[in-house]
Amino acid sequence: MVRSWSKRKSRLWLAWVAVPLAMNAAGLTDLWWLWLPLLGLAGLWSPSWRWNWVLTLQLGIVGTEWAYVGVSALVAWRTQRALVGTIWAASALAIAMASIANRRYQRLPERSIRM
């Protein structure tokens, strides 16, 4: 049993993208109890790295908070939806560009993990 558990193929895309998106959907609909099974799935889909569930939890928290902030801003400033939407999308783009720059120029270990 232990050998088959360790020989499973990693599905990091599911653990790092699909599960945090599902966590965002569960958080926005107040189904917080779903986060525990989703974190368990993230752990199952990434046997090569034991602490993957912590990264998945962080991605879920940040993504859900970003969505809550955006929705709250859209409700608060109803007449300026284009401006709020632009700032909201630009913040995600800035985080993505910072992570790309971090990986390219710092040559951190995240680059060595294959998806």
Phi and psi in degrees as GROMACS dihedral restraints (atoms count N, CA, C in turn):
[ dihedral_restraints ]
;  ai    aj    ak    al  type     phi  dphi    fc
    3     4     5     6     1   -65.5    20    10
    4     5     6     7     1   -38.5    20    10
    6     7     8     9     1   -65.9    20    10
    7     8     9    10     1   -42.5    20    10
    9    10    11    12     1   -67.8    20    10
   10    11    12    13     1   -32.6    20    10
   12    13    14    15     1   -65.2    20    10
   13    14    15    16     1   -41.7    20    10
   15    16    17    18     1   -79.8    20    10
   16    17    18    19     1   -17.7    20    10
   18    19    20    21     1   -91.3    20    10
   19    20    21    22     1    -0.6    20    10
   21    22    23    24     1   -63.3    20    10
   22    23    24    25     1   147.8    20    10
   24    25    26    27     1   -78.4    20    10
   25    26    27    28     1   134.5    20    10
   27    28    29    30     1   -72.4    20    10
   28    29    30    31     1   139.3    20    10
   30    31    32    33     1  -122.8    20    10
   31    32    33    34     1    71.5    20    10
   33    34    35    36     1   -67.4    20    10
   34    35    36    37     1   -29.9    20    10
   36    37    38    39     1   -62.5    20    10
   37    38    39    40     1   -42.1    20    10
   39    40    41    42     1   -65.1    20    10
   40    41    42    43     1   -41.1    20    10
   42    43    44    45     1   -71.7    20    10
   43    44    45    46     1   -34.2    20    10
   45    46    47    48     1   -99.1    20    10
   46    47    48    49     1   -15.9    20    10
   48    49    50    51     1  -118.9    20    10
   49    50    51    52     1   -55.5    20    10
   51    52    53    54     1   -67.4    20    10
   52    53    54    55     1   -44.4    20    10
   54    55    56    57     1   -66.4    20    10
   55    56    57    58     1   -45.6    20    10
   57    58    59    60     1   -62.3    20    10
   58    59    60    61     1   -34.3    20    10
   60    61    62    63     1   -66.4    20    10
   61    62    63    64     1   -39.9    20    10
   63    64    65    66     1   -65.3    20    10
   64    65    66    67     1   -35.6    20    10
   66    67    68    69     1   -65.8    20    10
   67    68    69    70     1   -37.1    20    10
   69    70    71    72     1   -62.2    20    10
   70    71    72    73     1   -46.4    20    10
   72    73    74    75     1   -62.6    20    10
   73    74    75    76     1   -41.9    20    10
   75    76    77    78     1   -66.7    20    10
   76    77    78    79     1   -39.1    20    10
   78    79    80    81     1   -67.8    20    10
   79    80    81    82     1   -40.2    20    10
   81    82    83    84     1   -70.3    20    10
   82    83    84    85     1   -22.6    20    10
   84    85    86    87     1  -103.1    20    10
   85    86    87    88     1    13.8    20    10
   87    88    89    90     1    59.6    20    10
   88    89    90    91     1    35.5    20    10
   90    91    92    93     1  -106.0    20    10
   91    92    93    94     1    59.7    20    10
   93    94    95    96     1   -64.2    20    10
   94    95    96    97     1   -26.0    20    10
   96    97    98    99     1   -64.2    20    10
   97    98    99   100     1   -21.0    20    10
   99   100   101   102     1   -71.6    20    10
  100   101   102   103     1   -15.2    20    10
  102   103   104   105     1   -64.9    20    10
  103   104   105   106     1   -36.2    20    10
  105   106   107   108     1   -63.9    20    10
  106   107   108   109     1   -49.6    20    10
  108   109   110   111     1   -64.6    20    10
  109   110   111   112     1   -33.4    20    10
  111   112   113   114     1   -66.4    20    10
  112   113   114   115     1   -39.5    20    10
  114   115   116   117     1   -65.4    20    10
  115   116   117   118     1   -36.0    20    10
  117   118   119   120     1   -62.6    20    10
  118   119   120   121     1   -41.5    20    10
  120   121   122   123     1   -63.5    20    10
  121   122   123   124     1   -40.1    20    10
  123   124   125   126     1   -61.3    20    10
  124   125   126   127     1   -39.1    20    10
  126   127   128   129     1   -67.0    20    10
  127   128   129   130     1   -37.4    20    10
  129   130   131   132     1   -68.4    20    10
  130   131   132   133     1   -34.1    20    10
  132   133   134   135     1   -83.1    20    10
  133   134   135   136     1    -2.2    20    10
  135   136   137   138     1  -136.9    20    10
  136   137   138   139     1    71.2    20    10
  138   139   140   141     1   -71.7    20    10
  139   140   141   142     1   -16.1    20    10
  141   142   143   144     1   -74.8    20    10
  142   143   144   145     1   -19.5    20    10
  144   145   146   147     1  -133.2    20    10
  145   146   147   148     1   113.2    20    10
  147   148   149   150     1   -66.3    20    10
  148   149   150   151     1   -33.2    20    10
  150   151   152   153     1   -93.5    20    10
  151   152   153   154     1    20.8    20    10
  153   154   155   156     1   -62.4    20    10
  154   155   156   157     1   -31.6    20    10
  156   157   158   159     1   -63.3    20    10
  157   158   159   160     1   -28.9    20    10
  159   160   161   162     1   -68.4    20    10
  160   161   162   163     1   -43.4    20    10
  162   163   164   165     1   -62.7    20    10
  163   164   165   166     1   -43.0    20    10
  165   166   167   168     1   -63.0    20    10
  166   167   168   169     1   -41.0    20    10
  168   169   170   171     1   -62.3    20    10
  169   170   171   172     1   -42.9    20    10
  171   172   173   174     1   -62.4    20    10
  172   173   174   175     1   -44.3    20    10
  174   175   176   177     1   -63.1    20    10
  175   176   177   178     1   -39.1    20    10
  177   178   179   180     1   -66.1    20    10
  178   179   180   181     1   -42.1    20    10
  180   181   182   183     1   -65.7    20    10
  181   182   183   184     1   -48.1    20    10
  183   184   185   186     1   -64.5    20    10
  184   185   186   187     1   -42.8    20    10
  186   187   188   189     1   -65.3    20    10
  187   188   189   190     1   -41.2    20    10
  189   190   191   192     1   -68.3    20    10
  190   191   192   193     1   -40.5    20    10
  192   193   194   195     1   -64.1    20    10
  193   194   195   196     1   -40.7    20    10
  195   196   197   198     1   -62.0    20    10
  196   197   198   199     1   -41.5    20    10
  198   199   200   201     1   -66.5    20    10
  199   200   201   202     1   -42.2    20    10
  201   202   203   204     1   -62.4    20    10
  202   203   204   205     1   -42.3    20    10
  204   205   206   207     1   -63.1    20    10
  205   206   207   208     1   -43.7    20    10
  207   208   209   210     1   -64.2    20    10
  208   209   210   211     1   -44.0    20    10
  210   211   212   213     1   -65.2    20    10
  211   212   213   214     1   -42.1    20    10
  213   214   215   216     1   -63.3    20    10
  214   215   216   217     1   -39.8    20    10
  216   217   218   219     1   -67.2    20    10
  217   218   219   220     1   -40.0    20    10
  219   220   221   222     1   -64.6    20    10
  220   221   222   223     1   -34.8    20    10
  222   223   224   225     1   -73.7    20    10
  223   224   225   226     1   -39.6    20    10
  225   226   227   228     1   -69.5    20    10
  226   227   228   229     1   -38.5    20    10
  228   229   230   231     1  -118.0    20    10
  229   230   231   232     1    71.4    20    10
  231   232   233   234     1   -64.8    20    10
  232   233   234   235     1   -30.7    20    10
  234   235   236   237     1   -81.1    20    10
  235   236   237   238     1   -13.7    20    10
  237   238   239   240     1  -119.0    20    10
  238   239   240   241     1    48.6    20    10
  240   241   242   243     1   -63.2    20    10
  241   242   243   244     1   -37.7    20    10
  243   244   245   246     1   -64.1    20    10
  244   245   246   247     1   -44.1    20    10
  246   247   248   249     1   -65.3    20    10
  247   248   249   250     1   -45.9    20    10
  249   250   251   252     1   -63.1    20    10
  250   251   252   253     1   -43.4    20    10
  252   253   254   255     1   -63.4    20    10
  253   254   255   256     1   -38.4    20    10
  255   256   257   258     1   -66.2    20    10
  256   257   258   259     1   -45.7    20    10
  258   259   260   261     1   -64.9    20    10
  259   260   261   262     1   -40.2    20    10
  261   262   263   264     1   -63.2    20    10
  262   263   264   265     1   -46.6    20    10
  264   265   266   267     1   -69.5    20    10
  265   266   267   268     1   -36.6    20    10
  267   268   269   270     1   -65.7    20    10
  268   269   270   271     1   -31.7    20    10
  270   271   272   273     1   -66.4    20    10
  271   272   273   274     1   -40.5    20    10
  273   274   275   276     1   -66.9    20    10
  274   275   276   277     1   -39.4    20    10
  276   277   278   279     1   -64.8    20    10
  277   278   279   280     1   -38.7    20    10
  279   280   281   282     1   -64.7    20    10
  280   281   282   283     1   -40.6    20    10
  282   283   284   285     1   -65.4    20    10
  283   284   285   286     1   -41.6    20    10
  285   286   287   288     1   -64.4    20    10
  286   287   288   289     1   -42.2    20    10
  288   289   290   291     1   -66.6    20    10
  289   290   291   292     1   -37.7    20    10
  291   292   293   294     1   -64.5    20    10
  292   293   294   295     1   -38.5    20    10
  294   295   296   297     1   -70.0    20    10
  295   296   297   298     1   -35.7    20    10
  297   298   299   300     1   -64.9    20    10
  298   299   300   301     1   -45.2    20    10
  300   301   302   303     1   -62.8    20    10
  301   302   303   304     1   -38.8    20    10
  303   304   305   306     1   -62.5    20    10
  304   305   306   307     1   -43.4    20    10
  306   307   308   309     1   -70.9    20    10
  307   308   309   310     1   -38.3    20    10
  309   310   311   312     1   -74.1    20    10
  310   311   312   313     1   -45.7    20    10
  312   313   314   315     1   -93.7    20    10
  313   314   315   316     1   -26.5    20    10
  315   316   317   318     1   -92.3    20    10
  316   317   318   319     1   -18.6    20    10
  318   319   320   321     1    51.1    20    10
  319   320   321   322     1    55.8    20    10
  321   322   323   324     1   -81.4    20    10
  322   323   324   325     1   164.8    20    10
  324   325   326   327     1   -62.8    20    10
  325   326   327   328     1   -17.8    20    10
  327   328   329   330     1   -59.9    20    10
  328   329   330   331     1   -26.6    20    10
  330   331   332   333     1   -67.8    20    10
  331   332   333   334     1   -24.5    20    10
  333   334   335   336     1   -82.9    20    10
  334   335   336   337     1   -11.6    20    10
  336   337   338   339     1   -82.6    20    10
  337   338   339   340     1   123.7    20    10
  339   340   341   342     1   -95.6    20    10
  340   341   342   343     1   138.7    20    10
